[in-house]
């Protein structure tokens, strides 16, 4: 069901600015995997100066047909996170670029439970407009469609 912008809790925008805490780069249960489209894998491989195939073999696993970054059970943070800094920031996947504006957390209840409680950037910085949020939601949704 689609609602008009005026009915969305974020229709006047959301104050948000990344604080560089690295908390979003740590596995949080169901949001644990960093899923990667082909474009994501190509961009990261280029950043690492290796082929897409080599990147995929070395750094990816598959879950229900979709590639994601490998995880180390002993280390819940992303393999590219070093001292709260992303080693591949310029080539980070869509999933990382669009956080916290993912379709599955944009209900008021999910936002409060999944974002506000652990993300220190909520309520800080400039207001992200409803239009910008819509753009990020669309980008994330498209990337999810492109996974398999």
C-alpha positions in Angstrom: 0.0 0.0 0.0 1.4 3.4 -1.0 0.6 6.4 1.1 1.0 10.0 0.1 4.0 11.9 1.3 1.9 13.9 3.7 0.9 10.6 5.5 4.5 9.4 6.0 6.1 10.2 9.4 9.1 11.5 7.6 7.3 13.7 5.1 9.0 16.8 6.5 12.4 15.2 6.4 14.6 13.5 9.0 17.5 15.1 10.8 20.5 12.7 10.2 24.2 12.9 9.8 26.6 10.0 10.0 28.7 10.2 13.1 31.3 7.7 12.0 30.6 5.3 14.9 30.9 2.2 12.8 27.8 0.8 14.5 26.0 0.2 11.2 29.0 -1.8 10.1 28.4 -4.4 12.8 26.1 -7.4 12.3 22.7 -6.8 14.0 20.9 -10.1 13.6 18.6 -10.1 10.6 20.5 -7.1 9.2 23.8 -8.9 9.3 24.6 -9.6 5.7 25.9 -6.9 3.4 24.3 -7.9 0.1 26.1 -7.0 -3.1 24.7 -6.5 -6.6 27.0 -7.1 -9.6 27.6 -3.4 -9.8 28.6 -3.3 -6.1 31.0 -6.2 -6.7 32.5 -4.6 -9.7 33.1 -1.2 -7.9 34.7 -2.8 -4.9 36.9 -5.1 -7.1 38.0 -2.0 -9.0 38.8 -0.2 -5.7 40.8 -3.2 -4.6 42.5 -3.5 -8.0 41.4 -7.1 -8.6 39.0 -8.7 -11.0 35.3 -9.0 -10.1 35.7 -12.8 -10.2 38.6 -12.7 -7.9 36.8 -10.4 -5.5 33.7 -12.6 -5.5 35.7 -15.8 -4.9 37.7 -14.2 -2.0 35.2 -12.0 -0.3 31.7 -13.3 -1.0 29.3 -16.0 -0.1 25.8 -16.7 -1.4 22.5 -16.8 0.5 19.4 -17.8 -1.3 21.1 -17.0 -4.6 22.3 -13.5 -3.6 25.9 -12.6 -3.0 27.0 -11.0 0.3 30.2 -10.2 2.0 31.6 -13.1 3.9 31.3 -12.9 7.7 33.6 -14.1 10.4 31.6 -15.4 13.4 34.4 -14.3 15.7 34.3 -10.7 14.3 30.8 -9.2 13.9 31.9 -6.1 12.1 32.4 -5.8 8.3 35.7 -7.1 7.0 36.4 -3.7 5.5 35.9 -1.8 8.8 39.2 -0.8 10.4 39.2 1.5 13.5 35.6 2.7 12.7 36.7 3.6 9.1 35.6 1.9 5.9 38.5 0.8 3.7 36.3 0.8 0.6 34.2 3.9 1.4 34.3 5.4 -2.1 33.0 2.0 -3.5 30.8 1.0 -0.6 27.7 -1.0 -1.7 24.3 0.5 -2.2 23.1 -1.2 1.1 25.7 0.8 3.0 25.2 4.1 1.1 21.4 4.1 1.6 21.5 3.4 5.4 19.4 4.3 7.4 16.8 4.8 4.7 15.9 1.2 3.9 12.2 0.3 3.1 12.1 -2.2 5.9 12.9 0.3 8.7 10.8 3.2 7.5 7.7 2.4 9.6 7.7 4.5 12.9 8.0 1.3 15.0 10.9 -0.2 13.0 12.7 3.1 12.8 12.6 3.5 16.6 13.6 -0.1 17.2 16.1 -0.7 14.4 17.7 2.7 13.8 17.2 5.2 16.6 18.2 2.8 19.4 21.7 2.2 18.0 22.5 4.8 15.4 24.0 8.0 16.9 23.5 10.0 13.7 19.7 10.2 14.1 18.6 13.6 15.2 21.9 15.2 14.3 23.1 17.3 11.3 21.0 18.6 8.5 17.5 17.6 7.6 17.4 14.9 4.9 14.4 15.9 2.8 11.5 13.6 2.0 12.6 13.7 -1.7 16.1 12.6 -0.7 14.7 9.8 1.4 12.5 8.7 -1.4 15.5 8.6 -3.7 17.5 6.5 -1.3 14.5 4.2 -0.7 14.2 3.7 -4.5 17.9 3.0 -4.9 17.8 0.4 -2.1 14.7 -1.2 -3.5 16.3 -1.4 -7.0 19.5 -2.9 -5.6 17.4 -5.6 -3.7 15.7 -6.4 -7.0 19.1 -6.7 -8.7 20.6 -9.1 -6.2 19.4 -12.3 -8.0 
